[in-house]
Amino acid sequence: MLDFDGVLHPESVYLLHKRGPTLIDAPGHSLFEHCGLLEEILLPYVELRIVLSTSWVRRYRGSIQRVARRLTPGLQARVVGATYHSTMGAEDFAAAPRGMQIWADVLRRKPAAWLALDDDWLHWPTWCRDNLVRTDPVLGISEPRALEELKTKLAKMHDCT
């Protein structure tokens, strides 16, 4: 499961009229700045697929293709869906904590193994916390602790499948 804000770039993204998604108060950073890093980390795991768990999907009316276009081609090719889709009630989905949104998707898809990359760690179900790689809200996956945790959990997940 892949969130964008706080993972691939700083979390301070706002949807501005006539400008679209814009980073605020994040000098020296850019949108999707860590896509190349994530793509490189995932290279050994050719079977790994990505489910988008970002609020961007709701903003783009559930269009996974429109949202995924912002990713690098290597990441785009791995995207198989999103935790939110257009047949869901947007208000009910938005009201659920991120961890529960992801858990509902895990129950629906039934993957053999899964990880979630997210800077949102509040209200995660206790049984899901070992699957969360908590990223830094500004540095995202580039923060050394998060990067090492991601690499370790990917290797462990790969060995178990």
N, C-alpha and C positions, 0 to 999 in steps of 0.2 A: 504494500500500500504506500503510495507516494503523495505526500503533501508538497505544495510548492513553496508557500510563504514560510520562512524560517527553516527551510531545508535546502532549496536550490538557490535562494537569495534571501536577504533580510526579510523579516516578517512585516515590516512597515509599508505594505503595498495598499494603495487606495485606488478605487475606480473613479477617475475624474472625468467629468463631462467633456466630451470631444477630444480627450487625450487617452482614454482607456486606462489600463493598469499602470500606476506610476509609483515608484519608490519615493518615499518621503523620509527626510532625516536619516539618510544612509549614504553620506558622502564616500566616494570611492568604490561604491558597489553598483551593480547593475542587475536587472532582471535576468534570471536564469543563468547567472554567472557560474554555477557549479554543475551545469549539465555535463560538461566534458569530464569532470572529475567522477561523477556518478557513472557515466558510460564506461570509463576506464576501469572502475572498480567491478562493474558487472561483467566485463569481457569474459572471464573464465566460466561464467555461469550461463551458457548459451540457452538453456531451457527456461531460465527465469523470466517471468512475465510481470508486467506492472499493472496494477489497478490504481487509478487516480483517486485519492481521498482528499481532494482539495475543494475548497469552496468555489474555486473558479468554474467548476463544471456547472454549478447552479446558476452562476451569473451568465453563462453562455447557453442557457436553456437546455442543459443536458447534452450538448454537442461535444462528445469526446474528441472527435476529429479536430474541431476548432480549437480546443484547449491544447491538445497534443501537438499541434503545429508549432507551438513555441519551444518544444523540446528539440534536442539534436535528433538527426535521422536514426541513429542507433537506439535512442531511447524510444522514439516514436514507434519503431518496429516492435517493441516489446509490450506496448499498451494494449490491453485486452478489454478494458472496461473501466468503470468508475463505481465508487460506493453509492453515488447518487445517480439515478436515471429519471427520465422525464415522466414515467408513470408513477413516481413516488409523490407523496404530498410534501411540497417544498417546506412548509412551515413546520410540520412534524419532524422532518429530517433535520432541519436547521436547529430545532430545539433539543435534539439528542446530543449528548456529549460525543466528541470525536471518537473516543474509544468504543462506544456503543455502536456508532455508525459503522466502524470497521468490523466489529464483532458480528454485526448483522450480515455484513457482506461475506465474512468468512463462513458463516453458517449457510449462506446461500450458495457460494461457490465450492465449498468443501475442498480447499487446496490441501495437498499432502503436507505442506509446510508453508509458513508465511512470516513476513516481517513487515513492520510499519515504520516508516521514516516520518517523524513529526516532531515539531517543537511544542505541541500541545500535549501535556501529560496529565492534566487535571481530570479527575473522575474516570480514569481508565479502570475497567474491571480488573480485579486482582489476577484473574486467570489469564489475562492478556499482556500483562506488564513485561513478561520475559520476551515477548515478541516485538516490543517497542524499542526502537533506537531513538532516544530523545536527542534532538539536535539543539544547537544554540540558536536563539531567535535572530541573531545578527549574522553569525558566521556559518550557520547551517551545517551541512555535512563536512565543511572544511575545518571545523574545530577539531583539534587533534583527538580528544577523548571520544567524540562522536564517530570520527572516521575510523578509529581503531575498533570501537565497539561494532560498527557496521561490518568491517572486514572479518572480525572474529565470529559474529553471528551468521554471516553468509557462509563462511567455511564450515561451521558446525551444522547449519541447515543443509548444506550440500552433502555432507558426510552421512546425514540421517535419511536422505531420500533415495 
